[in-house]
Amino acid sequence: MCSHYGEGTWAQIQARAGVQTPGFVSMESYPDEVTYKLVAAASEVLGAPAAEVLEAVGEHWILFTARHGYGELLPMFGATLREFVANLDNMHARVGLTFAQLRPPSFVVRDAGPQALELEYHSSREGLAPMVVGLLKGLARTFAEDIAVEHVHGRERGGFDLFRLELQPAAA
């Protein structure tokens, strides 16, 4: 929020959310309640739907962490977006070694054509599917690829969110 909207907007969001944390520490976990409060407040302050806020947070999070902290971790799990997505569960298992309290999501990946994947997102957390869209878009940018992401259905159908990813190399 600070890098896109400034410190003043961030202060408004924190005040509206009732979150008095002066800053967030990298490699530290925070209660989901804090995230949900901040997203709701950001939605109100910015006049944007919560899903749009979550997608933007997801994309920013990937791009930020690729530069500050997890950048060396990303290539370990794939040289392309397709390879990386196929290794999401392995990556979360590795991160779980550092964060014992982590409740990672689980992913099932299926080929859906030469340039397409289907991705099942299984999570104990509610309402984060838009953030997954943003995370995937951020990963595509990190791997210099273009992606179209469709949220096919939510967890009310099958107990998981289903996404369809159309992958293409980025235009030169």
C-alpha positions in Angstrom: 0.0 0.0 0.0 2.8 2.4 0.8 4.7 2.0 -2.4 1.5 2.5 -4.5 -0.6 4.8 -2.5 1.7 6.4 0.1 2.1 6.4 3.8 -1.0 8.5 4.4 -3.3 6.0 2.7 -1.6 3.2 4.6 -2.2 5.0 7.9 -5.9 5.4 7.0 -6.2 1.7 6.2 -4.5 0.7 9.4 -6.8 3.1 11.4 -9.9 1.8 9.7 -8.8 -1.8 10.3 -7.9 -1.2 13.9 -4.5 -2.7 13.2 -1.8 -0.8 15.1 1.2 -2.8 14.0 3.9 -0.2 13.2 5.3 -2.5 10.5 5.4 -6.0 9.3 8.6 -8.1 9.6 9.7 -10.3 6.7 9.8 -14.0 7.5 7.2 -13.5 10.3 3.7 -14.8 10.3 0.6 -12.9 11.3 -2.9 -14.0 12.2 -5.3 -14.3 9.2 -7.7 -11.9 11.0 -5.2 -9.1 10.5 -5.1 -9.8 6.7 -8.9 -9.9 6.4 -9.2 -6.6 8.4 -6.6 -4.9 6.3 -8.1 -6.0 3.0 -11.6 -4.9 4.1 -10.3 -1.5 5.2 -8.2 -1.1 2.0 -11.3 -1.9 0.0 -13.2 0.9 1.7 -10.4 3.5 1.6 -9.5 2.8 -2.0 -13.1 2.3 -3.2 -12.1 -1.0 -4.8 -13.6 -4.4 -4.4 -11.9 -6.7 -1.9 -11.1 -9.2 -4.7 -9.2 -6.5 -6.6 -7.3 -5.6 -3.5 -6.4 -9.2 -2.8 -5.2 -9.8 -6.4 -3.0 -6.7 -6.2 -1.6 -7.8 -2.9 -0.8 -11.2 -4.3 1.0 -9.9 -7.4 2.9 -7.3 -5.3 3.9 -9.9 -2.7 5.5 -12.2 -5.3 7.3 -9.3 -7.0 8.5 -7.9 -3.7 9.6 -11.2 -2.2 11.4 -12.2 -5.4 13.6 -9.1 -4.9 13.7 -9.2 -1.0 14.2 -12.6 0.6 12.8 -15.4 -1.5 14.4 -14.6 -4.8 17.0 -17.4 -4.5 14.3 -19.9 -3.6 12.2 -19.4 -6.8 14.7 -20.9 -9.3 15.1 -24.0 -7.1 11.5 -25.0 -8.0 11.5 -24.3 -11.7 13.0 -22.4 -14.6 9.6 -21.7 -16.1 6.2 -20.8 -14.7 4.9 -24.3 -15.7 7.7 -26.0 -13.8 7.3 -23.7 -10.8 3.6 -24.3 -10.6 4.1 -28.0 -10.8 6.4 -27.7 -7.7 4.2 -25.5 -5.5 3.6 -28.2 -2.9 7.4 -28.9 -2.8 8.1 -25.2 -2.3 5.6 -24.9 0.5 7.1 -28.0 2.2 10.5 -26.4 2.1 9.2 -23.1 3.5 7.4 -25.1 6.2 10.8 -26.2 7.5 11.3 -22.6 8.5 7.8 -21.8 9.6 6.5 -24.6 11.8 3.1 -22.9 12.3 2.6 -22.6 8.5 -0.7 -23.9 7.2 0.2 -24.1 3.6 -2.3 -24.6 0.8 -2.0 -27.6 -1.4 -2.1 -27.6 -5.2 -3.0 -30.2 -7.8 -1.8 -29.4 -11.3 -3.0 -31.0 -14.5 -2.0 -30.3 -18.1 -4.9 -28.9 -20.0 -3.2 -28.5 -23.4 0.1 -27.4 -24.8 -0.1 -24.0 -23.3 -2.6 -24.6 -20.5 -2.8 -25.9 -17.0 -5.6 -26.6 -14.5 -4.7 -25.7 -10.9 -6.7 -26.9 -7.9 -6.1 -24.7 -4.9 -6.9 -26.4 -1.6 -6.7 -24.3 1.5 -8.1 -24.0 5.0 -8.3 -20.3 4.5 -11.5 -18.7 3.1 -11.7 -16.1 0.4 -8.1 -16.0 -0.8 -8.8 -17.2 -4.4 -8.3 -13.6 -5.8 -4.9 -13.5 -4.1 -3.9 -16.7 -5.9 -4.8 -15.0 -9.2 -2.4 -12.1 -8.2 0.3 -14.5 -7.1 0.1 -16.4 -10.4 0.3 -13.1 -12.3 3.3 -12.0 -10.2 5.0 -15.4 -10.9 4.4 -15.0 -14.6 6.1 -11.6 -14.5 9.0 -13.0 -12.5 9.5 -15.7 -15.2 9.0 -13.1 -18.0 6.0 -15.0 -19.3 2.4 -13.9 -20.1 -0.5 -15.6 -18.4 -4.3 -15.5 -18.5 -5.9 -16.8 -15.3 -9.5 -17.8 -15.1 -11.1 -18.7 -11.8 -13.3 -21.5 -13.1 -15.1 -22.2 -9.8 -14.9 -21.7 -6.1 -14.6 -24.1 -3.2 -18.3 -24.5 -2.9 -18.0 -26.9 -5.8 -15.7 -29.8 -5.0 -14.1 -28.2 -1.9 -11.4 -26.4 -3.8 -10.9 -23.5 -6.1 -10.1 -24.4 -9.7 -8.1 -22.1 -12.0 -7.3 -22.4 -15.7 -3.9 -20.9 -16.7 -3.1 -20.1 -20.3 0.6 -19.7 -20.7 2.6 -17.9 -23.4 6.1 -16.6 -23.6 6.2 -12.8 -23.0 6.2 -10.7 -26.1 9.7 -9.3 -26.8 
